Amino acid sequence: MSVKVPKYRHHKHSGQAYVEINGRFHYLGKYDSPESHEEYKRKITAYLAQREPEPLEAPAICLSVDELVLRYFRFAKTYYVKNGKFTDEINIPADHL
């Protein structure tokens, strides 16, 4: 799975370069200056380093499709409830309550 790299951008009002990482704006200095490009590289390198994917491990348990559906059904009976009644997201026949 690839990671989307945040873009180097221009904040026209202030004339600065910035990058948005995880919803936060990081100002890098004067737009298109060598210093702002270097700061951008530092920020992106740090961002990508902390997003290193962990090695994939085998799942702790293997579920059959039947068991997975049953577990979801049990969850849904408690989650899709409003004012003591089931919401429209789940349709539970009376004989399954």
N, CA, C and O atoms as a printed pandas DataFrame, in Angstrom:
     atom_number atom_name residue_name chain_id  residue_number  x_coord  y_coord  z_coord
0              1         N          MET        A               1    0.845   -1.177    0.000
1              2        CA          MET        A               1    0.000    0.000    0.000
2              3         C          MET        A               1    0.888    1.238    0.000
3              4         O          MET        A               1    1.810    1.344    0.810
4              5         N          SER        A               2    0.612    2.179   -0.912
5              6        CA          SER        A               2    1.429    3.370   -1.014
6              7         C          SER        A               2    0.914    4.471   -0.092
7              8         O          SER        A               2   -0.275    4.543    0.220
8              9         N          VAL        A               3    1.830    5.314    0.328
9             10        CA          VAL        A               3    1.501    6.424    1.212
10            11         C          VAL        A               3    1.446    7.689    0.363
11            12         O          VAL        A               3    2.359    7.953   -0.420
12            13         N          LYS        A               4    0.389    8.466    0.514
13            14        CA          LYS        A               4    0.264    9.721   -0.224
14            15         C          LYS        A               4    1.168   10.764    0.425
15            16         O          LYS        A               4    1.042   11.056    1.614
16            17         N          VAL        A               5    2.073   11.315   -0.362
17            18        CA          VAL        A               5    3.019   12.306    0.157
18            19         C          VAL        A               5    2.387   13.687    0.069
19            20         O          VAL        A               5    1.956   14.097   -1.009
20            21         N          PRO        A               6    2.324   14.415    1.186
21            22        CA          PRO        A               6    1.766   15.770    1.170
22            23         C          PRO        A               6    2.571   16.686    0.248
23            24         O          PRO        A               6    3.794   16.574    0.164
24            25         N          LYS        A               7    1.878   17.586   -0.436
25            26        CA          LYS        A               7    2.513   18.446   -1.431
26            27         C          LYS        A               7    3.114   19.704   -0.826
27            28         O          LYS        A               7    2.642   20.214    0.190
28            29         N          TYR        A               8    4.156   20.188   -1.467
29            30        CA          TYR        A               8    4.746   21.496   -1.205
30            31         C          TYR        A               8    3.786   22.519   -1.806
31            32         O          TYR        A               8    3.462   22.446   -2.992
32            33         N          ARG        A               9    3.321   23.488   -0.976
33            34        CA          ARG        A               9    2.290   24.402   -1.440
34            35         C          ARG        A               9    2.657   25.853   -1.148
35            36         O          ARG        A               9    3.552   26.146   -0.355
36            37         N          HIS        A              10    1.935   26.750   -1.819
37            38        CA          HIS        A              10    2.184   28.185   -1.697
38            39         C          HIS        A              10    1.022   28.853   -0.972
39            40         O          HIS        A              10   -0.126   28.763   -1.408
40            41         N          HIS        A              11    1.326   29.524    0.137
41            42        CA          HIS        A              11    0.334   30.324    0.846
42            43         C          HIS        A              11    0.449   31.732    0.284
43            44         O          HIS        A              11    1.321   32.504    0.681
44            45         N          LYS        A              12   -0.452   32.059   -0.656
45            46        CA          LYS        A              12   -0.325   33.298   -1.428
46            47         C          LYS        A              12   -0.402   34.554   -0.566
47            48         O          LYS        A              12    0.289   35.536   -0.838
48            49         N          HIS        A              13   -1.229   34.527    0.460
49            50        CA          HIS        A              13   -1.400   35.730    1.293
50            51         C          HIS        A              13   -0.101   36.108    1.999
51            52         O          HIS        A              13    0.246   37.287    2.068
52            53         N          SER        A              14    0.615   35.118    2.521
53            54        CA          SER        A              14    1.840   35.415    3.263
54            55         C          SER        A              14    3.099   35.267    2.422
55            56         O          SER        A              14    4.169   35.730    2.816
56            57         N          GLY        A              15    2.976   34.617    1.253
57            58        CA          GLY        A              15    4.157   34.413    0.419
58            59         C          GLY        A              15    5.044   33.270    0.889
59            60         O          GLY        A              15    6.165   33.100    0.409
60            61         N          GLN        A              16    4.525   32.486    1.839
61            62        CA          GLN        A              16    5.324   31.388    2.367
62            63         C          GLN        A              16    4.942   30.061    1.736
63            64         O          GLN        A              16    3.851   29.889    1.193
64            65         N          ALA        A              17    5.873   29.140    1.828
65            66        CA          ALA        A              17    5.603   27.765    1.447
66            67         C          ALA        A              17    5.078   27.048    2.678
67            68         O          ALA        A              17    5.412   27.392    3.812
68            69         N          TYR        A              18    4.242   26.036    2.426
69            70        CA          TYR        A              18    3.763   25.241    3.551
70            71         C          TYR        A              18    3.443   23.839    3.079
71            72         O          TYR        A              18    3.305   23.579    1.884
72            73         N          VAL        A              19    3.326   22.940    4.048
73            74        CA          VAL        A              19    2.894   21.580    3.792
74            75         C          VAL        A              19    1.894   21.227    4.880
75            76         O          VAL        A              19    2.073   21.582    6.045
76            77         N          GLU        A              20    0.829   20.520    4.484
77            78        CA          GLU        A              20   -0.172   20.095    5.454
78            79         C          GLU        A              20    0.051   18.622    5.759
79            80         O          GLU        A              20   -0.050   17.772    4.875
80            81         N          ILE        A              21    0.356   18.329    7.024
81            82        CA          ILE        A              21    0.614   16.956    7.460
82            83         C          ILE        A              21   -0.320   16.646    8.614
83            84         O          ILE        A              21   -0.307   17.324    9.641
84            85         N          ASN        A              22   -1.133   15.612    8.434
85            86        CA          ASN        A              22   -2.090   15.184    9.467
86            87         C          ASN        A              22   -2.975   16.337    9.935
87            88         O          ASN        A              22   -3.259   16.465   11.126
88            89         N          GLY        A              23   -3.408   17.176    8.991
89            90        CA          GLY        A              23   -4.311   18.263    9.325
90            91         C          GLY        A              23   -3.653   19.503    9.905
91            92         O          GLY        A              23   -4.337   20.476   10.222
92            93         N          ARG        A              24   -2.328   19.480   10.048
93            94        CA          ARG        A              24   -1.611   20.645   10.592
94            95         C          ARG        A              24   -0.799   21.309    9.495
95            96         O          ARG        A              24   -0.177   20.627    8.680
96            97         N          PHE        A              25   -0.800   22.624    9.468
97            98        CA          PHE        A              25   -0.041   23.381    8.479
98            99         C          PHE        A              25    1.346   23.676    9.047
99           100         O          PHE        A              25    1.478   24.177   10.164
100          101         N          HIS        A              26    2.367   23.361    8.272
101          102        CA          HIS        A              26    3.755   23.627    8.655
102          103         C          HIS        A              26    4.325   24.616    7.645
103          104         O          HIS        A              26    4.493   24.293    6.469
104          105         N          TYR        A              27    4.620   25.828    8.120
105          106        CA          TYR        A              27    5.184   26.848    7.248
106          107         C          TYR        A              27    6.680   26.609    7.132
107          108         O          TYR        A              27    7.359   26.301    8.111
108          109         N          LEU        A              28    7.181   26.761    5.895
109          110        CA          LEU        A              28    8.534   26.324    5.587
110          111         C          LEU        A              28    9.494   27.467    5.264
111          112         O          LEU        A              28   10.689   27.237    5.082
112          113         N          GLY        A              29    8.983   28.694    5.192
113          114        CA          GLY        A              29    9.818   29.834    4.798
114          115         C          GLY        A              29    9.315   30.410    3.484
115          116         O          GLY        A              29    8.251   30.029    2.996
116          117         N          LYS        A              30   10.086   31.329    2.915
117          118        CA          LYS        A              30    9.682   31.996    1.681
118          119         C          LYS        A              30    9.465   30.962    0.581
119          120         O          LYS        A              30   10.288   30.069    0.380
120          121         N          TYR        A              31    8.340   31.098   -0.130
121          122        CA          TYR        A              31    7.977   30.141   -1.173
122          123         C          TYR        A              31    9.054   30.059   -2.248
123          124         O          TYR        A              31    9.563   31.077   -2.717
124          125         N          ASP        A              32    9.387   28.849   -2.622
125          126        CA          ASP        A              32   10.338   28.500   -3.674
126          127         C          ASP        A              32   11.790   28.845   -3.331
127          128         O          ASP        A              32   12.651   28.839   -4.211
128          129         N          SER        A              33   12.062   29.141   -2.071
129          130        CA          SER        A              33   13.449   29.383   -1.666
130          131         C          SER        A              33   14.125   28.043   -1.391
131          132         O          SER        A              33   13.446   27.072   -1.058
132          133         N          PRO        A              34   15.452   27.974   -1.525
133          134        CA          PRO        A              34   16.156   26.725   -1.230
134          135         C          PRO        A              34   15.916   26.260    0.210
135          136         O          PRO        A              34   15.828   25.061    0.474
136          137         N          GLU        A              35   15.812   27.213    1.134
137          138        CA          GLU        A              35   15.588   26.865    2.533
138          139         C          GLU        A              35   14.224   26.200    2.723
139          140         O          GLU        A              35   14.103   25.237    3.479
140          141         N          SER        A              36   13.197   26.712    2.038
141          142        CA          SER        A              36   11.863   26.126    2.189
142          143         C          SER        A              36   11.815   24.719    1.594
143          144         O          SER        A              36   11.129   23.845    2.126
144          145         N          HIS        A              37   12.535   24.495    0.499
145          146        CA          HIS        A              37   12.583   23.156   -0.092
146          147         C          HIS        A              37   13.317   22.180    0.838
147          148         O          HIS        A              37   12.918   21.022    0.964
148          149         N          GLU        A              38   14.371   22.641    1.475
149          150        CA          GLU        A              38   15.098   21.797    2.428
150          151         C          GLU        A              38   14.218   21.456    3.634
151          152         O          GLU        A              38   14.191   20.313    4.090
152          153         N          GLU        A              39   13.501   22.461    4.143
153          154        CA          GLU        A              39   12.611   22.220    5.291
154          155         C          GLU        A              39   11.492   21.257    4.897
155          156         O          GLU        A              39   11.096   20.405    5.693
156          157         N          TYR        A              40   10.986   21.389    3.679
157          158        CA          TYR        A              40    9.967   20.468    3.181
158          159         C          TYR        A              40   10.517   19.035    3.166
159          160         O          TYR        A              40    9.846   18.107    3.618
160          161         N          LYS        A              41   11.719   18.862    2.653
161          162        CA          LYS        A              41   12.326   17.525    2.619
162          163         C          LYS        A              41   12.470   16.952    4.025
163          164         O          LYS        A              41   12.215   15.767    4.239
164          165         N          ARG        A              42   12.879   17.786    4.989
165          166        CA          ARG        A              42   13.014   17.321    6.378
166          167         C          ARG        A              42   11.666   16.884    6.944
167          168         O          ARG        A              42   11.563   15.827    7.566
168          169         N          LYS        A              43   10.626   17.704    6.726
169          170        CA          LYS        A              43    9.291   17.375    7.247
170          171         C          LYS        A              43    8.750   16.084    6.618
171          172         O          LYS        A              43    8.193   15.239    7.319
172          173         N          ILE        A              44    8.914   15.932    5.305
173          174        CA          ILE        A              44    8.409   14.746    4.614
174          175         C          ILE        A              44    9.182   13.502    5.036
175          176         O          ILE        A              44    8.592   12.437    5.220
176          177         N          THR        A              45   10.495   13.629    5.190
177          178        CA          THR        A              45   11.304   12.494    5.637
178          179         C          THR        A              45   10.856   12.029    7.013
179          180         O          THR        A              45   10.717   10.829    7.249
180          181         N          ALA        A              46   10.628   12.974    7.927
181          182        CA          ALA        A              46   10.164   12.618    9.278
182          183         C          ALA        A              46    8.772   12.001    9.225
183          184         O          ALA        A              46    8.495   11.034    9.936
184          185         N          TYR        A              47    7.901   12.547    8.396
185          186        CA          TYR        A              47    6.535   12.023    8.254
186          187         C          TYR        A              47    6.563   10.589    7.730
187          188         O          TYR        A              47    5.883    9.715    8.269
188          189         N          LEU        A              48    7.334   10.350    6.700
189          190        CA          LEU        A              48    7.395    9.007    6.122
190          191         C          LEU        A              48    8.065    8.011    7.064
191          192         O          LEU        A              48    7.699    6.836    7.081
192          193         N          ALA        A              49    9.033    8.465    7.840
193          194        CA          ALA        A              49    9.723    7.570    8.776
194          195         C          ALA        A              49    8.774    7.062    9.855
195          196         O          ALA        A              49    8.868    5.906   10.268
196          197         N          GLN        A              50    7.868    7.909   10.312
197          198        CA          GLN        A              50    6.943    7.475   11.355
198          199         C          GLN        A              50    5.777    6.676   10.792
199          200         O          GLN        A              50    5.009    6.086   11.551
200          201         N          ARG        A              51    5.637    6.651    9.470
201          202        CA          ARG        A              51    4.567    5.893    8.836
202          203         C          ARG        A              51    5.064    4.569    8.262
203          204         O          ARG        A              51    4.361    3.935    7.475
204          205         N          GLU        A              52    6.252    4.150    8.641
205          206        CA          GLU        A              52    6.771    2.867    8.170
206          207         C          GLU        A              52    5.777    1.773    8.486
207          208         O          GLU        A              52    5.384    1.613    9.642
208          209         N          PRO        A              53    5.361    1.018    7.488
209          210        CA          PRO        A              53    4.414   -0.055    7.771
210          211         C          PRO        A              53    5.059   -1.156    8.605
211          212         O          PRO        A              53    6.206   -1.543    8.382
212          213         N          GLU        A              54    4.295   -1.644    9.562
213          214        CA          GLU        A              54    4.784   -2.741   10.380
214          215         C          GLU        A              54    4.670   -4.030    9.588
215          216         O          GLU        A              54    3.780   -4.167    8.749
216          217         N          PRO        A              55    5.559   -4.971    9.844
217          218        CA          PRO        A              55    5.474   -6.238    9.113
218          219         C          PRO        A              55    4.123   -6.912    9.357
219          220         O          PRO        A              55    3.582   -6.884   10.462
220          221         N          LEU        A              56    3.607   -7.505    8.312
221          222        CA          LEU        A              56    2.327   -8.186    8.435
222          223         C          LEU        A              56    2.488   -9.467    9.234
223          224         O          LEU        A              56    3.451  -10.214    9.054
224          225         N          GLU        A              57    1.550   -9.703   10.101
225          226        CA          GLU        A              57    1.556  -10.916   10.905
226          227         C          GLU        A              57    0.310  -11.722   10.574
227          228         O          GLU        A              57   -0.701  -11.182   10.126
228          229         N          ALA        A              58    0.404  -13.004   10.801
229          230        CA          ALA        A              58   -0.767  -13.853   10.604
230          231         C          ALA        A              58   -1.809  -13.484   11.654
231          232         O          ALA        A              58   -1.452  -13.168   12.788
232          233         N          PRO        A              59   -3.075  -13.519   11.300
233          234        CA          PRO        A              59   -4.105  -13.207   12.297
234          235         C          PRO        A              59   -4.042  -14.181   13.465
235          236         O          PRO        A              59   -3.717  -15.357   13.304
236          237         N          ALA        A              60   -4.363  -13.659   14.643
237          238        CA          ALA        A              60   -4.298  -14.488   15.850
238          239         C          ALA        A              60   -5.317  -15.623   15.792
239          240         O          ALA        A              60   -5.052  -16.722   16.280
240          241         N          ILE        A              61   -6.471  -15.363   15.204
241          242        CA          ILE        A              61   -7.485  -16.406   15.080
242          243         C          ILE        A              61   -8.035  -16.388   13.666
243          244         O          ILE        A              61   -8.025  -15.357   12.994
244          245         N          CYS        A              62   -8.502  -17.513   13.233
245          246        CA          CYS        A              62   -9.153  -17.614   11.924
246          247         C          CYS        A              62  -10.635  -17.863   12.159
247          248         O          CYS        A              62  -11.017  -18.778   12.889
248          249         N          LEU        A              63  -11.453  -17.048   11.538
249          250        CA          LEU        A              63  -12.889  -17.181   11.693
250          251         C          LEU        A              63  -13.497  -17.722   10.406
251          252         O          LEU        A              63  -13.047  -17.398    9.308
252          253         N          SER        A              64  -14.506  -18.536   10.554
253          254        CA          SER        A              64  -15.281  -18.931    9.387
254          255         C          SER        A              64  -16.220  -17.775    9.061
255          256         O          SER        A              64  -16.437  -16.892    9.891
256          257         N          VAL        A              65  -16.764  -17.780    7.878
257          258        CA          VAL        A              65  -17.712  -16.731    7.493
258          259         C          VAL        A              65  -18.915  -16.753    8.421
259          260         O          VAL        A              65  -19.420  -15.702    8.815
260          261         N          ASP        A              66  -19.374  -17.947    8.770
261          262        CA          ASP        A              66  -20.529  -18.060    9.679
262          263         C          ASP        A              66  -20.240  -17.406   11.023
263          264         O          ASP        A              66  -21.078  -16.679   11.555
264          265         N          GLU        A              67  -19.055  -17.663   11.575
265          266        CA          GLU        A              67  -18.690  -17.092   12.875
266          267         C          GLU        A              67  -18.562  -15.575   12.779
267          268         O          GLU        A              67  -18.976  -14.864   13.695
268          269         N          LEU        A              68  -18.001  -15.074   11.695
269          270        CA          LEU        A              68  -17.864  -13.631   11.505
270          271         C          LEU        A              68  -19.234  -12.962   11.434
271          272         O          LEU        A              68  -19.457  -11.933   12.072
272          273         N          VAL        A              69  -20.138  -13.534   10.670
273          274        CA          VAL        A              69  -21.492  -12.975   10.544
274          275         C          VAL        A              69  -22.202  -13.000   11.897
275          276         O          VAL        A              69  -22.863  -12.031   12.269
276          277         N          LEU        A              70  -22.069  -14.095   12.626
277          278        CA          LEU        A              70  -22.700  -14.201   13.939
278          279         C          LEU        A              70  -22.160  -13.139   14.897
279          280         O          LEU        A              70  -22.926  -12.510   15.627
280          281         N          ARG        A              71  -20.843  -12.944   14.891
281          282        CA          ARG        A              71  -20.260  -11.913   15.765
282          283         C          ARG        A              71  -20.749  -10.519   15.382
283          284         O          ARG        A              71  -21.038   -9.702   16.256
284          285         N          TYR        A              72  -20.841  -10.244   14.085
285          286        CA          TYR        A              72  -21.328   -8.940   13.663
286          287         C          TYR        A              72  -22.799   -8.769   14.042
287          288         O          TYR        A              72  -23.209   -7.692   14.476
288          289         N          PHE        A              73  -23.573   -9.804   13.883
289          290        CA          PHE        A              73  -24.994   -9.754   14.232
290          291         C          PHE        A              73  -25.164   -9.430   15.723
291          292         O          PHE        A              73  -26.011   -8.618   16.094
292          293         N          ARG        A              74  -24.353  -10.071   16.571
293          294        CA          ARG        A              74  -24.416   -9.782   18.017
294          295         C          ARG        A              74  -24.050   -8.323   18.293
295          296         O          ARG        A              74  -24.686   -7.652   19.106
296          297         N          PHE        A              75  -23.022   -7.851   17.605
297          298        CA          PHE        A              75  -22.607   -6.459   17.763
298          299         C          PHE        A              75  -23.733   -5.518   17.307
299          300         O          PHE        A              75  -24.068   -4.557   18.000
300          301         N          ALA        A              76  -24.310   -5.810   16.133
301          302        CA          ALA        A              76  -25.339   -4.943   15.553
302          303         C          ALA        A              76  -26.556   -4.824   16.454
303          304         O          ALA        A              76  -27.179   -3.764   16.520
304          305         N          LYS        A              77  -26.903   -5.903   17.150
305          306        CA          LYS        A              77  -28.077   -5.859   18.034
306          307         C          LYS        A              77  -27.872   -4.888   19.195
307          308         O          LYS        A              77  -28.849   -4.424   19.783
308          309         N          THR        A              78  -26.636   -4.576   19.532
309          310        CA          THR        A              78  -26.391   -3.614   20.613
310          311         C          THR        A              78  -26.063   -2.224   20.076
311          312         O          THR        A              78  -26.309   -1.229   20.758
312          313         N          TYR        A              79  -25.516   -2.139   18.878
313          314        CA          TYR        A              79  -25.065   -0.858   18.330
314          315         C          TYR        A              79  -26.201   -0.084   17.661
315          316         O          TYR        A              79  -26.323    1.126   17.855
316          317         N          TYR        A              80  -27.019   -0.760   16.889
317          318        CA          TYR        A              80  -28.072   -0.097   16.127
318          319         C          TYR        A              80  -29.369   -0.029   16.927
319          320         O          TYR        A              80  -30.396   -0.573   16.522
320          321         N          VAL        A              81  -29.302    0.649   18.069
321          322        CA          VAL        A              81  -30.451    0.804   18.955
322          323         C          VAL        A              81  -30.559    2.276   19.333
323          324         O          VAL        A              81  -29.569    2.916   19.687
324          325         N          LYS        A              82  -31.779    2.800   19.251
325          326        CA          LYS        A              82  -32.015    4.182   19.665
326          327         C          LYS        A              82  -33.311    4.209   20.448
327          328         O          LYS        A              82  -34.344    3.742   19.969
328          329         N          ASN        A              83  -33.259    4.752   21.642
329          330        CA          ASN        A              83  -34.428    4.818   22.528
330          331         C          ASN        A              83  -35.035    3.440   22.770
331          332         O          ASN        A              83  -36.256    3.295   22.842
332          333         N          GLY        A              84  -34.180    2.436   22.894
333          334        CA          GLY        A              84  -34.631    1.087   23.196
334          335         C          GLY        A              84  -35.196    0.320   22.019
335          336         O          GLY        A              84  -35.681   -0.798   22.192
336          337         N          LYS        A              85  -35.146    0.895   20.819
337          338        CA          LYS        A              85  -35.670    0.219   19.637
338          339         C          LYS        A              85  -34.583    0.126   18.573
339          340         O          LYS        A              85  -33.693    0.974   18.506
340          341         N          PHE        A              86  -34.663   -0.915   17.740
341          342        CA          PHE        A              86  -33.712   -1.066   16.657
342          343         C          PHE        A              86  -33.934    0.028   15.616
343          344         O          PHE        A              86  -35.071    0.395   15.319
344          345         N          THR        A              87  -32.846    0.539   15.070
345          346        CA          THR        A              87  -32.938    1.567   14.031
346          347         C          THR        A              87  -33.142    0.906   12.672
347          348         O          THR        A              87  -33.147   -0.320   12.563
348          349         N          ASP        A              88  -33.309    1.723   11.644
349          350        CA          ASP        A              88  -33.530    1.200   10.294
350          351         C          ASP        A              88  -32.292    0.517    9.709
351          352         O          ASP        A              88  -32.409   -0.207    8.720
352          353         N          GLU        A              89  -31.125    0.725   10.288
353          354        CA          GLU        A              89  -29.906    0.115    9.755
354          355         C          GLU        A              89  -29.901   -1.395    9.927
355          356         O          GLU        A              89  -29.183   -2.092    9.210
356          357         N          ILE        A              90  -30.670   -1.903   10.845
357          358        CA          ILE        A              90  -30.700   -3.350   11.071
358          359         C          ILE        A              90  -32.139   -3.815   11.107
359          360         O          ILE        A              90  -33.000   -3.189   11.725
360          361         N          ASN        A              91  -32.382   -4.918   10.437
361          362        CA          ASN        A              91  -33.722   -5.485   10.386
362          363         C          ASN        A              91  -33.632   -6.879   11.007
363          364         O          ASN        A              91  -33.181   -7.827   10.363
364          365         N          ILE        A              92  -34.059   -6.993   12.246
365          366        CA          ILE        A              92  -33.954   -8.257   12.982
366          367         C          ILE        A              92  -35.335   -8.881   13.093
367          368         O          ILE        A              92  -36.238   -8.294   13.689
368          369         N          PRO        A              93  -35.502  -10.060   12.526
369          370        CA          PRO        A              93  -36.782  -10.744   12.685
370          371         C          PRO        A              93  -37.059  -11.032   14.163
371          372         O          PRO        A              93  -36.133  -11.279   14.935
372          373         N          ALA        A              94  -38.319  -10.999   14.548
373          374        CA          ALA        A              94  -38.697  -11.189   15.953
374          375         C          ALA        A              94  -38.200  -12.497   16.521
375          376         O          ALA        A              94  -37.900  -12.563   17.713
376          377         N          ASP        A              95  -38.099  -13.552   15.711
377          378        CA          ASP        A              95  -37.654  -14.833   16.241
378          379         C          ASP        A              95  -36.145  -14.906   16.473
379          380         O          ASP        A              95  -35.645  -15.918   16.963
380          381         N          HIS        A              96  -35.413  -13.839   16.124
381          382        CA          HIS        A              96  -33.959  -13.794   16.343
382          383         C          HIS        A              96  -33.567  -12.881   17.494
383          384         O          HIS        A              96  -32.377  -12.701   17.752
384          385         N          LEU        A              97  -34.520  -12.312   18.179
385          386        CA          LEU        A              97  -34.208  -11.411   19.295
386          387         C          LEU        A              97  -33.805  -12.192   20.467
387          388         O          LEU        A              97  -33.501  -11.621   21.514
